[in-house]
Amino acid sequence: MVRNGKIMMYYGDGRGKTALAIGQGIRALGEGFSVVMIQFLDYYESKEFVPLKSLEPNFRVFKFQKGKECPENAAEMKSEVSLAMNFSKKILETGECEVVILDGILDAVAKEALSAEEVAAAMEKRSYYTDIILTGTQDCPALRQYCDYVCHLQTEQETKGEA
C-alpha cells in the first residue's frame, strides 16, 4: 500500500493544539513511522515534552529558541525562526521521517518572522509520504489551500484553577 502524506492545520486560541499534534505523532509511532517536531516561538517548558525524550530516536523534538523568554527585538526573533525554518526545510526535503510537526509555525507567520510563501515552498518539496502538521493560535488563510484538514480549537469554558 502506498502512503500519501497529508497536511493538517490545528489553530485557535483554545488549548490542546500541541497536545493534539503530539498525539498524532504518537499514533504514527504505533504504525512504525518516525516523527520530527520543530518548535517555533515556544518559550515555555511544557511538561508534555518530558516523556517524549523516552521516545527518541523515533520521535525527536527540536527547539531553536536561545532563551526562555520571547526576544524583545524582531531581529532576534526572526533569527531564531530562520534557524528553525532552515532545519524544517532540510527535514522535509530529505524525507527522513514520515511525520513533521511544525509547532507554532502559524504564529511565526502571523508575527511576520516568516512568510506563508516560504512555508508553502518548503511543504511543496516534502516527500509524497510525509505528513505535515502546522500549529498556532492564528489561522493562516494563505496556507489553507495546501491543507487536507483544518481544525479550529476554541475554548468554550475555562474553570478557574485548572491548568
C-alpha positions as CSV (number, residue, x, y, z in Angstrom):
1,M,0.0,0.0,0.0
2,V,1.3,3.4,-1.0
3,R,1.2,6.0,1.8
4,N,0.3,9.5,0.7
5,G,1.1,12.2,3.3
6,K,-1.4,14.7,4.5
7,I,-1.1,18.3,5.6
8,M,-3.0,19.3,8.8
9,M,-3.5,22.7,10.4
10,Y,-4.5,23.0,14.0
11,Y,-5.1,26.6,15.1
12,G,-7.1,28.7,17.5
13,D,-7.0,30.2,20.9
14,G,-8.2,27.0,22.5
15,R,-5.9,24.7,24.4
16,G,-4.6,21.4,23.1
17,K,-3.1,22.2,19.6
18,T,0.4,20.9,20.5
19,A,-1.0,18.0,22.5
20,L,-3.2,17.1,19.5
21,A,-0.1,17.2,17.2
22,I,1.9,15.1,19.7
23,G,-0.9,12.6,19.8
24,Q,-0.9,12.3,16.0
25,G,2.9,11.8,16.3
26,I,2.5,9.0,18.9
27,R,-0.2,7.4,16.7
28,A,2.3,7.4,13.8
29,L,4.9,5.8,16.0
30,G,2.4,3.0,16.6
31,E,2.3,2.5,12.8
32,G,6.1,2.2,12.7
33,F,6.8,5.7,11.4
34,S,9.2,8.3,12.7
35,V,8.4,11.8,13.8
36,V,10.3,15.1,14.0
37,M,8.8,18.0,15.8
38,I,10.2,21.5,15.3
39,Q,9.1,24.3,17.6
40,F,8.7,27.9,16.5
41,L,8.4,30.7,19.1
42,D,7.8,28.3,22.1
43,Y,9.4,29.8,25.2
44,Y,7.5,27.6,27.7
45,E,8.8,24.5,29.3
46,S,5.7,22.3,28.9
47,K,5.6,19.1,30.8
48,E,4.2,17.3,27.7
49,F,7.7,17.2,26.3
50,V,9.3,15.3,29.2
51,P,8.0,11.9,28.2
52,L,8.9,12.5,24.6
53,K,12.6,12.1,25.5
54,S,12.0,8.4,26.1
55,L,10.6,8.0,22.5
56,E,13.9,9.1,20.9
57,P,15.2,8.5,18.3
58,N,11.8,7.7,16.7
59,F,10.2,10.9,18.0
60,R,12.6,13.8,18.1
61,V,11.9,17.4,19.3
62,F,14.0,20.4,18.3
63,K,13.8,23.9,19.7
64,F,15.8,26.9,18.3
65,Q,14.9,29.5,20.9
66,K,18.0,30.9,22.7
67,G,16.3,31.7,25.9
68,K,13.2,31.1,28.0
69,E,11.6,34.5,27.2
70,C,10.4,35.9,23.9
71,P,13.1,38.2,22.5
72,E,12.3,41.8,22.7
73,N,13.6,42.7,19.2
74,A,12.2,41.5,16.0
75,A,15.6,40.7,14.5
76,E,16.4,38.2,17.2
77,M,13.0,36.5,16.8
78,K,13.5,36.3,13.1
79,S,16.9,34.8,13.6
80,E,15.5,32.0,15.8
81,V,12.6,31.4,13.3
82,S,15.0,31.3,10.4
83,L,17.1,28.6,12.1
84,A,14.0,26.6,12.8
85,M,12.8,27.0,9.2
86,N,16.1,26.1,7.6
87,F,16.1,22.9,9.7
88,S,12.5,22.2,8.8
89,K,13.3,22.6,5.1
90,K,16.1,20.1,5.4
91,I,13.9,17.5,7.2
92,L,11.1,18.0,4.6
93,E,13.5,17.7,1.6
94,T,15.4,14.7,2.8
95,G,12.2,12.7,3.7
96,E,13.9,11.3,6.7
97,C,10.7,10.9,8.6
98,E,7.0,10.3,7.9
99,V,5.6,13.0,10.2
100,V,6.9,16.5,10.6
101,I,5.2,18.7,13.2
102,L,5.9,22.4,12.8
103,D,4.6,23.6,16.2
104,G,3.9,27.3,16.4
105,I,4.8,28.0,12.8
106,L,1.4,29.7,12.2
107,D,2.3,32.2,14.9
108,A,5.7,32.8,13.3
109,V,3.9,33.7,10.1
110,A,1.3,35.9,11.9
111,K,4.2,37.8,13.6
112,E,5.9,38.3,10.2
113,A,9.0,36.4,11.3
114,L,8.4,34.1,8.4
115,S,6.3,34.3,5.2
116,A,3.5,32.0,4.2
117,E,5.1,31.7,0.8
118,E,8.3,30.3,2.4
119,V,6.3,27.7,4.4
120,A,4.3,26.7,1.3
121,A,7.5,26.3,-0.8
122,A,9.0,24.1,1.9
123,M,5.8,22.0,2.1
124,E,5.8,21.5,-1.7
125,K,9.3,20.0,-1.5
126,R,8.3,17.3,1.0
127,S,8.3,13.6,0.2
128,Y,5.0,12.3,-1.1
129,Y,4.6,10.1,2.0
130,T,5.3,12.8,4.6
131,D,2.6,14.2,6.9
132,I,2.9,17.8,8.0
133,I,1.2,19.2,11.0
134,L,1.1,23.0,11.3
135,T,0.0,24.6,14.7
136,G,-0.5,28.0,16.1
137,T,-3.1,30.4,17.6
138,Q,-3.5,32.3,14.3
139,D,-5.3,31.0,11.2
140,C,-3.3,31.4,8.0
141,P,-5.6,31.6,5.0
142,A,-2.6,31.6,2.6
143,L,-1.7,28.1,3.8
144,R,-5.2,26.6,4.0
145,Q,-5.1,25.7,0.3
146,Y,-2.3,23.2,0.9
147,C,-4.1,21.5,3.8
148,D,-6.1,18.3,3.7
149,Y,-7.5,19.1,7.2
150,V,-8.0,22.3,9.1
151,C,-9.1,22.2,12.7
152,H,-10.0,25.2,14.8
153,L,-9.6,24.7,18.5
154,Q,-11.6,27.0,20.7
155,T,-12.1,27.1,24.5
156,E,-15.8,27.3,25.4
157,Q,-15.3,27.4,29.1
158,E,-12.4,27.6,31.4
159,T,-12.6,26.7,35.1
160,K,-10.6,28.8,37.5
161,G,-7.6,27.0,39.0
162,E,-7.3,24.2,36.3
163,A,-4.2,24.1,34.2
